[in-house]
């Protein structure tokens, strides 16, 4: 499936992105004032969302409920626009998810298409409750 996202530089280090009528404004991480989501934030968010989606496929097939599962994604970017160097995932499962399902869900971390698209030199760590 091919999706096209239209990006328009609107000045002052802001980029407006549009996909099928949905608009958002991004800001470069350079001198980021925290006013807008940055492209790096979007990348890390995509990784977390994709991982949770892959876990949900496992849950649906096993007829399990993983509602309330959360992932905190922390990225470490290199200096001087050096790119993403490290990603730390912290997965929090609600109490109703048993140990066997947690193990099955965590196996999806490396299968997520966003993760597989990232540079293999990026260091990944995964922690869970």
Helices and strands as residue ranges (DSSP letters): E 6-11, E 14-19, E 22-27, E 37-38, H 39-61, E 70-77, E 84-92, H 99-106, H 113-117, E 123-128
